[in-house]
């Protein structure tokens, strides 16, 4: 696999990342510390290339788990 193909697939993966988290309050992205850690990590690794979906029902995430 060439370097450009590897970069291209990493970019495609990054644009498809949707992080399902508990809703925020008090000016924070989420009220859950694990969710906050995941948001901060993604912001460091792939800044601006992911979306955050807030919900209070874990069933809305693809695997039924929120973090």
C-alpha positions in Angstrom: 0.0 0.0 0.0 1.4 3.4 -0.9 1.7 6.3 1.5 -0.9 8.3 -0.3 -3.4 5.4 -0.2 -2.8 5.0 3.5 -3.3 8.7 4.1 -6.4 8.7 2.0 -8.0 5.8 3.9 -7.1 7.5 7.2 -8.8 10.7 6.0 -11.9 8.8 4.9 -12.1 7.0 8.3 -11.7 10.3 10.2 -14.5 12.0 8.3 -16.9 9.1 9.2 -16.3 9.2 12.9 -19.4 9.9 14.9 -18.9 10.0 18.7 -22.1 9.3 20.7 -22.0 11.0 24.1 -24.2 12.0 27.0 -25.5 15.6 26.6 -23.6 18.4 28.2 -24.4 20.9 30.9 -22.6 23.7 32.8 -20.8 24.7 29.6 -19.2 21.3 29.0 -19.6 19.1 26.0 -20.9 16.2 28.2 -21.6 15.5 31.8 -19.8 12.2 31.7 -16.0 12.2 32.3 -15.4 9.3 29.9 -17.3 11.2 27.1 -15.2 14.3 27.8 -12.0 12.3 27.6 -13.1 10.8 24.2 -14.0 14.2 22.8 -10.6 15.6 23.9 -8.7 12.7 22.5 -10.4 12.9 19.1 -9.8 16.6 19.1 -6.1 16.0 19.5 -5.8 13.1 17.1 -8.2 14.2 14.3 -9.1 17.8 15.0 -12.4 18.9 13.3 -12.8 15.6 11.4 -15.4 14.0 13.6 -18.9 14.8 14.7 -20.5 14.6 18.1 -24.0 13.2 18.5 -25.6 13.9 21.9 -28.4 11.6 23.1 -29.7 10.2 26.3 -30.5 6.7 24.9 -27.6 4.3 24.3 -29.7 2.5 21.7 -29.0 5.4 19.3 -25.3 4.5 19.1 -24.3 1.7 16.6 -23.2 -0.7 19.3 -25.5 0.4 22.2 -22.7 1.9 24.2 -22.0 5.5 24.7 -18.5 7.0 25.2 
